[in-house]
Amino acid sequence: MAAILPPDAVLLARLATEQLSLLVLRDGVPVFSSAAPGVRPLLELVDRFPESLAGAFVVDRLVGGCAARVFVLLRVGRVVAEVMSEPGRRVLEQSGTPFSFRHLIPEVRNRANTDVCPFEKLSAEHADPSALIRAIRDRLGPDA
């Protein structure tokens, strides 16, 4: 389940070339992309596609537990990640969402690399994706 297939490698290369953090495709056509770091693109995805992204193909630079829960909420068809955390892998595996990754890490760290990413922690506290989205918005403040 984790092996990067040639088409996956092409999409990961596209992320790097276009300097994107997230790319979503439906039937091979891009429907969303973002170069923004962090979890804000995930919130934008939820806002733009509140019904779901059923069957969509998501290519992400970093998939932790938080991103994985959002992808499960949106019912994406497949996730390809440059880097995936163990919590992200577990969430996708438990949901039956197909995925692959290039590198697996134990956990996503904060930007200063002094602790676990606060959103990875939120994901561990909120197994329900809808509750997680509310918690993320609360943490980011009124502009989220």
C-alpha positions in Angstrom: 0.0 0.0 0.0 2.9 2.4 0.6 4.9 1.8 -2.6 5.2 4.9 -4.9 4.0 3.9 -8.3 5.4 5.6 -11.4 2.2 7.8 -11.8 2.5 8.8 -8.2 6.1 9.8 -8.7 5.1 12.0 -11.6 2.5 13.7 -9.4 5.0 14.2 -6.5 7.4 15.7 -9.0 4.7 18.1 -10.2 4.2 19.2 -6.6 7.9 20.1 -6.4 8.1 21.7 -9.8 5.0 23.9 -9.2 6.0 24.5 -5.6 2.7 23.2 -4.3 1.9 21.8 -0.9 -1.4 20.2 -2.0 -3.0 19.2 -5.3 -6.4 17.6 -5.8 -7.4 16.0 -9.1 -10.7 14.6 -10.3 -10.5 12.4 -13.4 -6.9 13.7 -13.9 -8.0 17.4 -13.9 -6.9 19.7 -11.1 -9.8 21.0 -9.0 -7.7 22.5 -6.2 -4.1 23.4 -5.5 -2.3 25.4 -2.9 1.2 26.4 -2.1 0.4 27.5 1.4 2.0 25.6 4.3 0.3 24.1 7.3 -3.4 23.3 7.7 -5.0 26.3 6.1 -5.3 24.5 2.7 -7.2 21.7 4.4 -9.7 24.2 5.8 -10.0 25.8 2.3 -10.6 22.3 0.9 -13.4 21.6 3.4 -15.0 25.0 2.7 -14.8 24.6 -1.1 -16.0 21.0 -1.2 -18.4 20.7 1.8 -20.3 17.8 0.1 -17.2 15.7 -0.5 -14.4 15.0 -2.9 -15.5 11.4 -3.4 -13.1 9.6 -5.7 -10.7 12.5 -6.0 -6.9 11.9 -6.0 -5.0 14.0 -3.4 -1.3 14.7 -3.7 0.2 16.2 -0.6 3.6 17.2 0.5 3.0 16.1 4.1 0.2 14.0 5.4 -0.1 13.7 9.2 -3.1 12.5 11.2 -4.8 15.9 10.8 -4.7 15.9 7.0 -5.6 12.2 6.9 -8.8 12.8 8.9 -9.8 15.7 6.6 -9.3 13.5 3.6 -11.4 10.7 5.2 -14.1 13.3 6.0 -14.1 14.4 2.3 -14.1 10.7 1.1 -11.2 11.1 -1.2 -10.4 8.2 -3.4 -6.6 8.0 -3.0 -3.8 9.9 -1.2 -0.3 10.2 -2.4 2.2 11.9 0.0 5.9 12.8 -0.2 6.0 12.4 3.6 3.4 10.6 5.8 3.4 10.3 9.6 2.5 7.0 11.3 -0.8 8.6 12.7 -1.7 9.6 9.1 -1.0 6.1 7.8 -3.1 4.5 10.5 -6.1 6.9 9.9 -6.0 6.2 6.1 -5.5 2.5 6.6 -8.4 2.2 9.2 -10.7 4.1 6.8 -9.8 1.9 3.8 -8.6 4.9 1.9 -5.9 3.8 -0.6 -2.6 5.7 -0.1 1.1 5.7 -0.9 4.0 7.7 0.4 7.7 8.2 -0.3 8.9 8.6 3.3 7.2 7.5 6.6 8.0 9.4 9.8 6.9 8.6 13.3 5.1 12.0 13.8 4.9 15.5 12.4 7.0 17.9 14.4 6.3 21.6 15.0 8.2 24.2 12.9 10.9 24.6 15.6 11.2 20.8 15.9 10.8 21.0 19.7 7.6 19.0 20.0 4.9 17.2 18.1 3.0 19.5 15.7 0.0 21.0 17.5 -2.4 19.8 14.7 -1.0 16.3 15.0 -1.9 16.5 18.7 -5.4 17.8 17.9 -5.9 14.9 15.5 -5.0 12.5 18.3 -7.6 14.2 20.5 -10.4 14.4 18.0 -11.0 11.2 16.1 -14.2 12.6 14.6 -13.1 14.7 11.6 -15.9 17.3 12.0 -14.8 17.9 15.6 -11.2 18.1 14.4 -12.2 20.8 11.9 -13.9 22.8 14.7 -10.8 22.4 16.9 -8.5 23.6 14.1 -10.6 26.7 13.5 -10.7 27.4 17.2 -6.9 27.1 17.4 -6.3 29.3 14.4 -8.7 32.0 15.5 -11.5 34.0 13.9 -9.9 34.3 10.5 -9.7 30.5 9.9 
